[in-house]
Amino acid sequence: MHPSWENRFLDLDAGLQQYRWLWSTQPFKQIRPAWCTRLPDLTTDLLNLPDDQIDRYTADSALGLQFLAQYLPELRAFGESLSLPPYDAPITADAGQHITWEIPGRKWRQIEAFHRAVPPASTPVVEWCGGKGHLGRLLARQWEVPVTTLEWNKALCREGERLAARAGTQQRFHCCDIHAPATADHLTQTHVVALHACGSLHRKLLRDAVNAQVPALDLAPCCYAHGLDGDYQPFCAAANLLLSRDEVRLAVTDSATAAPAQLRLRDREMAWKLGFDLLRRELLQCDDYRPIPSIEKSWLSLPYGEFCDRLARREGLALPAAVNWPHYESTGWRRQREVMRLSLVRIAFRRALELWLVLDMANYLTQHNYLVSVGTFCDRTVSPRNILLSARKTL
């Protein structure tokens, strides 16, 4: 890796280890994390924060670190080390309405920003996990190169072929299992692009790209925990930080682009589950948190008692004949308020964890003779997953 990136990765690795006592605890599972005793003033001030401040710090982890630095001044330098330069975004020719057909507005802004951040290809392009090939269709038009979109879903491939034919672009689709070994055969002597390829899909891409010695790779990773069966296995042997799947998921808990209705539903689900958790602890006379798997979202439109009854039957918990449901629902909402505030501590480290994951991949590429750059390609309000890893083969 370029010395500055390598040093930055190792510094970040050490910093996350140093502050693990703060970000690894989960207030949803623990009534009071251990750091509450160590930092009583922070705990008190967090629990008294107004709702609008919670929304700001939840949406922007950089602001959250600034808040924490009032109580741990050494975090100020740590937060400053997380900044990334934006990629240059030159003005490009209008793609035309034929390219933007059937692309939602925010998705189009992400595609357009990615295209503007990536230098034009001089070789054929492969779009990895391309869905309907919206990005590939734009690149085929603007770069005037043939594009092959790899996608496993046959229906999406058919739709992509229809849109490409309608737009008159040099784009073909190959329906394949990305995880199959033969997929790497499609990458030889190509410029590979991937916009928001999830977890195991972008990790497979990195390995295939290195094995195929692709001349150019531009990747905006997403959903880092996708496909993890256990702990994250770093590419970089020098990494000391070990992350569980839940800890990797923390990197993508942003809600910057969530609609208000989605946030209200999230809050209700959290409050109702917390109320149920307190009921279960009392019934079982234990103080240990037990994970609650995903629920059917339709349950959240039920009366609270019926929600808990269904959850109890699924979890094999026997409920008494009479339960004071208003008590547990209101207690759940009180706990939800506390959890949202105490969770700001771990949320503040969200971007640091994401950057560590990206620099781990950048290190892997550099070790295989790629010149690597890392920066942001769009504003986080367009997409919280706005980091672009750009690599060019040097030997």
NUMILUM-688656 format. One record per residue (C-alpha): residue number from 0; residue in three letters; chain; x negated, z negated, y. Coordinates in nm, 2 decimals, decimal comma. Layout:
N
SITE   seq   type   mol     east       up    north
SITE   NUM    ALA     A        X        Z        Y
...
//
This chain:
395
SITE   seq   type   mol     east       up    north
SITE     0    MET     A     0,00     0,00     0,00
SITE     1    HIS     A    -0,11     0,05     0,36
SITE     2    PRO     A    -0,29    -0,28     0,45
SITE     3    SER     A    -0,03    -0,38     0,70
SITE     4    TRP     A     0,26    -0,33     0,45
SITE     5    GLU     A     0,07    -0,51     0,18
SITE     6    ASN     A    -0,01    -0,80     0,40
SITE     7    ARG     A     0,34    -0,81     0,52
SITE     8    PHE     A     0,48    -0,82     0,17
SITE     9    LEU     A     0,25    -1,10     0,06
SITE    10    ASP     A     0,33    -1,30     0,38
SITE    11    LEU     A     0,70    -1,25     0,31
SITE    12    ASP     A     0,66    -1,35    -0,05
SITE    13    ALA     A     0,48    -1,67     0,06
SITE    14    GLY     A     0,74    -1,74     0,33
SITE    15    LEU     A     1,04    -1,71     0,10
SITE    16    GLN     A     0,87    -1,94    -0,15
SITE    17    GLN     A     0,80    -2,19     0,13
SITE    18    TYR     A     1,16    -2,20     0,25
SITE    19    ARG     A     1,32    -2,17    -0,10
SITE    20    TRP     A     1,46    -2,53    -0,06
SITE    21    LEU     A     1,68    -2,40     0,22
SITE    22    TRP     A     1,81    -2,06     0,09
SITE    23    SER     A     1,84    -2,11    -0,28
SITE    24    THR     A     2,11    -2,38    -0,27
SITE    25    GLN     A     2,47    -2,27    -0,28
SITE    26    PRO     A     2,72    -2,49    -0,08
SITE    27    PHE     A     3,01    -2,33    -0,28
SITE    28    LYS     A     2,87    -2,50    -0,59
SITE    29    GLN     A     2,74    -2,82    -0,43
SITE    30    ILE     A     2,95    -3,04    -0,21
SITE    31    ARG     A     2,64    -3,12     0,00
SITE    32    PRO     A     2,31    -2,93    -0,06
SITE    33    ALA     A     2,00    -3,15    -0,08
SITE    34    TRP     A     1,87    -3,02     0,26
SITE    35    CYS     A     2,17    -3,19     0,43
SITE    36    THR     A     1,99    -3,53     0,38
SITE    37    ARG     A     1,66    -3,38     0,50
SITE    38    LEU     A     1,82    -3,22     0,81
SITE    39    PRO     A     2,11    -3,44     0,92
SITE    40    ASP     A     2,12    -3,31     1,28
SITE    41    LEU     A     2,14    -2,95     1,15
SITE    42    THR     A     2,42    -3,05     0,91
SITE    43    THR     A     2,63    -3,22     1,18
SITE    44    ASP     A     2,59    -2,93     1,42
SITE    45    LEU     A     2,67    -2,67     1,15
SITE    46    LEU     A     2,99    -2,85     1,05
SITE    47    ASN     A     3,10    -2,86     1,42
SITE    48    LEU     A     3,04    -2,49     1,50
SITE    49    PRO     A     3,34    -2,31     1,63
SITE    50    ASP     A     3,48    -2,01     1,43
SITE    51    ASP     A     3,35    -1,74     1,67
SITE    52    GLN     A     2,99    -1,87     1,62
SITE    53    ILE     A     3,04    -1,87     1,24
SITE    54    ASP     A     3,14    -1,50     1,26
SITE    55    ARG     A     2,84    -1,41     1,47
SITE    56    TYR     A     2,58    -1,59     1,25
SITE    57    THR     A     2,75    -1,46     0,93
SITE    58    ALA     A     2,74    -1,10     1,06
SITE    59    ASP     A     2,38    -1,12     1,18
SITE    60    SER     A     2,12    -1,31     0,99
SITE    61    ALA     A     1,86    -1,27     1,27
SITE    62    LEU     A     2,08    -1,47     1,49
SITE    63    GLY     A     2,12    -1,72     1,21
SITE    64    LEU     A     1,74    -1,77     1,19
SITE    65    GLN     A     1,72    -1,82     1,56
SITE    66    PHE     A     1,98    -2,09     1,53
SITE    67    LEU     A     1,79    -2,26     1,24
SITE    68    ALA     A     1,46    -2,24     1,45
SITE    69    GLN     A     1,61    -2,50     1,68
SITE    70    TYR     A     1,57    -2,75     1,40
SITE    71    LEU     A     1,27    -2,59     1,22
SITE    72    PRO     A     1,06    -2,42     1,49
SITE    73    GLU     A     0,83    -2,26     1,24
SITE    74    LEU     A     1,11    -2,03     1,14
SITE    75    ARG     A     1,08    -1,85     1,48
SITE    76    ALA     A     0,77    -1,66     1,37
SITE    77    PHE     A     0,91    -1,60     1,03
SITE    78    GLY     A     1,22    -1,43     1,18
SITE    79    GLU     A     1,01    -1,22     1,41
SITE    80    SER     A     0,81    -1,09     1,11
SITE    81    LEU     A     1,13    -0,93     0,97
SITE    82    SER     A     1,18    -0,66     1,23
SITE    83    LEU     A     1,16    -0,30     1,13
SITE    84    PRO     A     1,10     0,01     1,35
SITE    85    PRO     A     1,38     0,26     1,38
SITE    86    TYR     A     1,31     0,61     1,25
SITE    87    ASP     A     1,30     0,88     1,52
SITE    88    ALA     A     1,64     1,05     1,53
SITE    89    PRO     A     1,60     1,40     1,70
SITE    90    ILE     A     1,90     1,59     1,81
SITE    91    THR     A     2,00     1,84     1,54
SITE    92    ALA     A     2,24     2,13     1,54
SITE    93    ASP     A     2,60     2,07     1,48
SITE    94    ALA     A     2,67     2,08     1,11
SITE    95    GLY     A     3,01     2,24     1,16
SITE    96    GLN     A     3,35     2,14     1,04
SITE    97    HIS     A     3,30     2,30     0,70
SITE    98    ILE     A     3,04     2,04     0,61
SITE    99    THR     A     3,24     1,73     0,72
SITE   100    TRP     A     3,55     1,81     0,52
SITE   101    GLU     A     3,69     1,51     0,34
SITE   102    ILE     A     3,42     1,27     0,45
SITE   103    PRO     A     3,54     0,94     0,60
SITE   104    GLY     A     3,42     0,87     0,95
SITE   105    ARG     A     3,17     0,58     0,87
SITE   106    LYS     A     3,04     0,76     0,57
SITE   107    TRP     A     2,97     1,07     0,78
SITE   108    ARG     A     2,79     0,87     1,04
SITE   109    GLN     A     2,56     0,72     0,76
SITE   110    ILE     A     2,50     1,07     0,62
SITE   111    GLU     A     2,42     1,22     0,96
SITE   112    ALA     A     2,19     0,93     1,05
SITE   113    PHE     A     2,00     0,96     0,72
SITE   114    HIS     A     1,96     1,34     0,78
SITE   115    ARG     A     1,83     1,29     1,13
SITE   116    ALA     A     1,57     1,03     1,01
SITE   117    VAL     A     1,43     1,24     0,73
SITE   118    PRO     A     1,18     1,53     0,80
SITE   119    PRO     A     1,31     1,87     0,67
SITE   120    ALA     A     1,21     1,96     0,31
SITE   121    SER     A     1,00     2,26     0,23
SITE   122    THR     A     1,08     2,24    -0,14
SITE   123    PRO     A     1,41     2,24    -0,33
SITE   124    VAL     A     1,60     1,91    -0,29
SITE   125    VAL     A     1,75     1,68    -0,55
SITE   126    GLU     A     2,03     1,45    -0,44
SITE   127    TRP     A     2,02     1,14    -0,67
SITE   128    CYS     A     2,36     0,99    -0,76
SITE   129    GLY     A     2,52     1,21    -0,51
SITE   130    GLY     A     2,90     1,17    -0,59
SITE   131    LYS     A     3,07     1,47    -0,43
SITE   132    GLY     A     2,74     1,58    -0,28
SITE   133    HIS     A     2,83     1,52     0,09
SITE   134    LEU     A     2,47     1,45     0,19
SITE   135    GLY     A     2,34     1,74    -0,02
SITE   136    ARG     A     2,58     1,98     0,13
SITE   137    LEU     A     2,46     1,88     0,48
SITE   138    LEU     A     2,09     1,92     0,38
SITE   139    ALA     A     2,15     2,26     0,21
SITE   140    ARG     A     2,31     2,38     0,54
SITE   141    GLN     A     2,06     2,23     0,79
SITE   142    TRP     A     1,74     2,27     0,59
SITE   143    GLU     A     1,83     2,60     0,43
SITE   144    VAL     A     1,70     2,50     0,09
SITE   145    PRO     A     1,87     2,49    -0,25
SITE   146    VAL     A     2,01     2,14    -0,34
SITE   147    THR     A     2,08     2,00    -0,69
SITE   148    THR     A     2,32     1,70    -0,69
SITE   149    LEU     A     2,29     1,47    -0,99
SITE   150    GLU     A     2,60     1,28    -1,07
SITE   151    TRP     A     2,75     1,13    -1,39
SITE   152    ASN     A     3,12     1,15    -1,29
SITE   153    LYS     A     3,26     1,49    -1,39
SITE   154    ALA     A     3,56     1,47    -1,16
SITE   155    LEU     A     3,32     1,41    -0,86
SITE   156    CYS     A     3,11     1,70    -0,97
SITE   157    ARG     A     3,41     1,93    -0,98
SITE   158    GLU     A     3,52     1,82    -0,63
SITE   159    GLY     A     3,16     1,86    -0,50
SITE   160    GLU     A     3,14     2,21    -0,64
SITE   161    ARG     A     3,47     2,30    -0,47
SITE   162    LEU     A     3,35     2,16    -0,13
SITE   163    ALA     A     3,01     2,34    -0,16
SITE   164    ALA     A     3,18     2,67    -0,24
SITE   165    ARG     A     3,42     2,62     0,05
SITE   166    ALA     A     3,12     2,55     0,28
SITE   167    GLY     A     2,91     2,84     0,14
SITE   168    THR     A     2,60     2,62     0,08
SITE   169    GLN     A     2,32     2,65    -0,18
SITE   170    GLN     A     2,43     2,35    -0,38
SITE   171    ARG     A     2,48     2,31    -0,75
SITE   172    PHE     A     2,59     2,00    -0,95
SITE   173    HIS     A     2,44     1,87    -1,27
SITE   174    CYS     A     2,66     1,61    -1,45
SITE   175    CYS     A     2,43     1,38    -1,63
SITE   176    ASP     A     2,36     1,02    -1,72
SITE   177    ILE     A     2,10     0,91    -1,46
SITE   178    HIS     A     1,96     0,65    -1,70
SITE   179    ALA     A     1,88     0,92    -1,97
SITE   180    PRO     A     1,51     0,99    -2,00
SITE   181    ALA     A     1,56     1,36    -1,96
SITE   182    THR     A     1,69     1,31    -1,60
SITE   183    ALA     A     1,33     1,30    -1,47
SITE   184    ASP     A     1,29     1,67    -1,57
SITE   185    HIS     A     1,51     1,76    -1,28
SITE   186    LEU     A     1,27     1,61    -1,02
SITE   187    THR     A     0,95     1,82    -1,07
SITE   188    GLN     A     0,83     1,97    -0,75
SITE   189    THR     A     1,13     1,86    -0,55
SITE   190    HIS     A     1,21     1,65    -0,24
SITE   191    VAL     A     1,44     1,37    -0,38
SITE   192    VAL     A     1,69     1,20    -0,15
SITE   193    ALA     A     1,92     0,91    -0,23
SITE   194    LEU     A     2,16     0,75     0,01
SITE   195    HIS     A     2,28     0,41    -0,11
SITE   196    ALA     A     2,19     0,44    -0,48
SITE   197    CYS     A     2,27     0,10    -0,63
SITE   198    GLY     A     2,03    -0,14    -0,81
SITE   199    SER     A     1,93     0,00    -1,15
SITE   200    LEU     A     1,99     0,35    -1,02
SITE   201    HIS     A     1,74     0,33    -0,74
SITE   202    ARG     A     1,49     0,15    -0,97
SITE   203    LYS     A     1,52     0,42    -1,23
SITE   204    LEU     A     1,47     0,68    -0,95
SITE   205    LEU     A     1,14     0,52    -0,84
SITE   206    ARG     A     1,00     0,53    -1,19
SITE   207    ASP     A     1,12     0,88    -1,26
SITE   208    ALA     A     0,98     1,00    -0,92
SITE   209    VAL     A     0,64     0,85    -0,99
SITE   210    ASN     A     0,63     1,00    -1,34
SITE   211    ALA     A     0,73     1,34    -1,21
SITE   212    GLN     A     0,49     1,30    -0,91
SITE   213    VAL     A     0,75     1,43    -0,67
SITE   214    PRO     A     0,60     1,54    -0,34
SITE   215    ALA     A     0,86     1,36    -0,13
SITE   216    LEU     A     1,11     1,08    -0,17
SITE   217    ASP     A     1,36     0,94     0,08
SITE   218    LEU     A     1,57     0,64    -0,04
SITE   219    ALA     A     1,81     0,41     0,12
SITE   220    PRO     A     1,87     0,14    -0,15
SITE   221    CYS     A     2,19    -0,06    -0,20
SITE   222    CYS     A     2,34    -0,33    -0,42
SITE   223    TYR     A     2,01    -0,45    -0,55
SITE   224    ALA     A     2,17    -0,68    -0,82
SITE   225    HIS     A     2,36    -0,39    -0,98
SITE   226    GLY     A     2,25    -0,35    -1,34
SITE   227    LEU     A     2,05    -0,67    -1,36
SITE   228    ASP     A     2,11    -0,86    -1,68
SITE   229    GLY     A     1,88    -1,15    -1,59
SITE   230    ASP     A     1,61    -1,22    -1,33
SITE   231    TYR     A     1,48    -0,95    -1,11
SITE   232    GLN     A     1,15    -0,81    -1,24
SITE   233    PRO     A     0,92    -0,72    -0,95
SITE   234    PHE     A     0,73    -0,39    -0,94
SITE   235    CYS     A     0,44    -0,57    -0,77
SITE   236    ALA     A     0,23    -0,78    -1,00
SITE   237    ALA     A     0,11    -0,98    -0,71
SITE   238    ALA     A     0,46    -1,12    -0,63
SITE   239    ASN     A     0,50    -1,49    -0,69
SITE   240    LEU     A     0,87    -1,50    -0,60
SITE   241    LEU     A     1,11    -1,50    -0,89
SITE   242    LEU     A     1,48    -1,42    -0,81
SITE   243    SER     A     1,78    -1,47    -1,02
SITE   244    ARG     A     2,06    -1,22    -1,02
SITE   245    ASP     A     2,27    -1,44    -0,79
SITE   246    GLU     A     1,97    -1,48    -0,55
SITE   247    VAL     A     1,93    -1,10    -0,54
SITE   248    ARG     A     2,30    -1,06    -0,45
SITE   249    LEU     A     2,24    -1,27    -0,14
SITE   250    ALA     A     2,06    -0,98     0,01
SITE   251    VAL     A     2,39    -0,77     0,03
SITE   252    THR     A     2,65    -1,03     0,14
SITE   253    ASP     A     2,69    -0,87     0,48
SITE   254    SER     A     3,04    -0,83     0,62
SITE   255    ALA     A     2,95    -0,63     0,93
SITE   256    THR     A     3,17    -0,33     0,83
SITE   257    ALA     A     3,45    -0,53     0,66
SITE   258    ALA     A     3,80    -0,49     0,80
SITE   259    PRO     A     3,98    -0,80     0,93
SITE   260    ALA     A     4,23    -0,79     0,64
SITE   261    GLN     A     3,94    -0,79     0,39
SITE   262    LEU     A     3,79    -1,09     0,56
SITE   263    ARG     A     4,12    -1,28     0,55
SITE   264    LEU     A     4,16    -1,21     0,18
SITE   265    ARG     A     3,80    -1,32     0,12
SITE   266    ASP     A     3,86    -1,65     0,30
SITE   267    ARG     A     4,18    -1,71     0,11
SITE   268    GLU     A     4,02    -1,64    -0,23
SITE   269    MET     A     3,73    -1,88    -0,14
SITE   270    ALA     A     3,97    -2,16    -0,02
SITE   271    TRP     A     4,20    -2,13    -0,32
SITE   272    LYS     A     3,91    -2,13    -0,57
SITE   273    LEU     A     3,75    -2,43    -0,40
SITE   274    GLY     A     4,09    -2,61    -0,42
SITE   275    PHE     A     4,11    -2,53    -0,79
SITE   276    ASP     A     3,75    -2,64    -0,84
SITE   277    LEU     A     3,82    -2,98    -0,69
SITE   278    LEU     A     4,13    -3,01    -0,91
SITE   279    ARG     A     3,93    -2,93    -1,22
SITE   280    ARG     A     3,66    -3,17    -1,13
SITE   281    GLU     A     3,92    -3,45    -1,11
SITE   282    LEU     A     4,09    -3,36    -1,43
SITE   283    LEU     A     3,77    -3,33    -1,63
SITE   284    GLN     A     3,61    -3,63    -1,45
SITE   285    CYS     A     3,29    -3,44    -1,38
SITE   286    ASP     A     3,11    -3,34    -1,06
SITE   287    ASP     A     2,95    -3,02    -1,20
SITE   288    TYR     A     3,05    -2,68    -1,06
SITE   289    ARG     A     3,17    -2,43    -1,32
SITE   290    PRO     A     3,17    -2,06    -1,23
SITE   291    ILE     A     3,50    -1,89    -1,17
SITE   292    PRO     A     3,49    -1,52    -1,28
SITE   293    SER     A     3,65    -1,25    -1,08
SITE   294    ILE     A     4,03    -1,27    -1,04
SITE   295    GLU     A     4,30    -1,01    -1,00
SITE   296    LYS     A     4,35    -0,97    -0,63
SITE   297    SER     A     4,72    -0,96    -0,68
SITE   298    TRP     A     4,71    -1,33    -0,76
SITE   299    LEU     A     4,63    -1,40    -0,40
SITE   300    SER     A     4,98    -1,30    -0,30
SITE   301    LEU     A     5,13    -1,56    -0,52
SITE   302    PRO     A     5,23    -1,92    -0,42
SITE   303    TYR     A     4,92    -2,14    -0,45
SITE   304    GLY     A     5,06    -2,34    -0,75
SITE   305    GLU     A     5,12    -2,02    -0,95
SITE   306    PHE     A     4,78    -1,89    -0,86
SITE   307    CYS     A     4,62    -2,21    -1,00
SITE   308    ASP     A     4,85    -2,21    -1,30
SITE   309    ARG     A     4,73    -1,86    -1,40
SITE   310    LEU     A     4,37    -1,95    -1,34
SITE   311    ALA     A     4,40    -2,27    -1,54
SITE   312    ARG     A     4,56    -2,08    -1,84
SITE   313    ARG     A     4,28    -1,82    -1,82
SITE   314    GLU     A     4,01    -2,09    -1,80
SITE   315    GLY     A     4,17    -2,30    -2,08
SITE   316    LEU     A     4,24    -2,60    -1,85
SITE   317    ALA     A     4,55    -2,81    -1,92
SITE   318    LEU     A     4,74    -2,90    -1,61
SITE   319    PRO     A     4,95    -3,21    -1,57
SITE   320    ALA     A     5,33    -3,17    -1,54
SITE   321    ALA     A     5,32    -3,25    -1,17
SITE   322    VAL     A     5,05    -3,15    -0,93
SITE   323    ASN     A     5,04    -3,20    -0,55
SITE   324    TRP     A     4,97    -2,84    -0,47
SITE   325    PRO     A     4,98    -2,87    -0,09
SITE   326    HIS     A     4,71    -3,14    -0,12
SITE   327    TYR     A     4,47    -2,92    -0,32
SITE   328    GLU     A     4,54    -2,61    -0,11
SITE   329    SER     A     4,47    -2,79     0,22
SITE   330    THR     A     4,16    -2,96     0,07
SITE   331    GLY     A     4,04    -2,61    -0,05
SITE   332    TRP     A     4,08    -2,48     0,30
SITE   333    ARG     A     3,89    -2,78     0,44
SITE   334    ARG     A     3,61    -2,71     0,19
SITE   335    GLN     A     3,62    -2,34     0,28
SITE   336    ARG     A     3,55    -2,43     0,64
SITE   337    GLU     A     3,26    -2,65     0,54
SITE   338    VAL     A     3,12    -2,39     0,29
SITE   339    MET     A     3,13    -2,11     0,55
SITE   340    ARG     A     2,93    -2,33     0,79
SITE   341    LEU     A     2,67    -2,47     0,55
SITE   342    SER     A     2,62    -2,13     0,39
SITE   343    LEU     A     2,48    -2,00     0,72
SITE   344    VAL     A     2,15    -2,16     0,62
SITE   345    ARG     A     2,11    -1,93     0,32
SITE   346    ILE     A     2,27    -1,63     0,49
SITE   347    ALA     A     2,00    -1,65     0,76
SITE   348    PHE     A     1,75    -1,55     0,49
SITE   349    ARG     A     1,95    -1,25     0,37
SITE   350    ARG     A     1,75    -0,98     0,55
SITE   351    ALA     A     1,42    -1,14     0,44
SITE   352    LEU     A     1,53    -1,11     0,08
SITE   353    GLU     A     1,63    -0,75     0,13
SITE   354    LEU     A     1,30    -0,66     0,30
SITE   355    TRP     A     1,11    -0,83     0,01
SITE   356    LEU     A     1,29    -0,61    -0,24
SITE   357    VAL     A     1,22    -0,30    -0,04
SITE   358    LEU     A     0,86    -0,38     0,02
SITE   359    ASP     A     0,82    -0,45    -0,35
SITE   360    MET     A     0,93    -0,09    -0,42
SITE   361    ALA     A     0,71     0,04    -0,14
SITE   362    ASN     A     0,41    -0,13    -0,29
SITE   363    TYR     A     0,48     0,03    -0,63
SITE   364    LEU     A     0,49     0,38    -0,47
SITE   365    THR     A     0,17     0,32    -0,27
SITE   366    GLN     A    -0,01     0,21    -0,59
SITE   367    HIS     A     0,08     0,56    -0,73
SITE   368    ASN     A    -0,08     0,74    -0,43
SITE   369    TYR     A     0,22     0,78    -0,20
SITE   370    LEU     A     0,20     0,73     0,18
SITE   371    VAL     A     0,50     0,50     0,25
SITE   372    SER     A     0,69     0,42     0,56
SITE   373    VAL     A     0,98     0,17     0,60
SITE   374    GLY     A     1,22     0,16     0,89
SITE   375    THR     A     1,59     0,16     0,98
SITE   376    PHE     A     1,79     0,49     0,99
SITE   377    CYS     A     2,11     0,36     1,15
SITE   378    ASP     A     2,26     0,07     1,33
SITE   379    ARG     A     2,38    -0,21     1,10
SITE   380    THR     A     2,74    -0,17     1,23
SITE   381    VAL     A     2,73     0,18     1,07
SITE   382    SER     A     2,59     0,03     0,75
SITE   383    PRO     A     2,43    -0,31     0,68
SITE   384    ARG     A     2,22    -0,12     0,42
SITE   385    ASN     A     2,02     0,06     0,69
SITE   386    ILE     A     1,67     0,05     0,55
SITE   387    LEU     A     1,51     0,38     0,46
SITE   388    LEU     A     1,20     0,40     0,24
SITE   389    SER     A     1,02     0,73     0,29
SITE   390    ALA     A     0,73     0,83     0,06
SITE   391    ARG     A     0,50     1,14     0,06
SITE   392    LYS     A     0,25     1,22    -0,22
SITE   393    THR     A    -0,11     1,21    -0,10
SITE   394    LEU     A    -0,30     1,31    -0,41
//
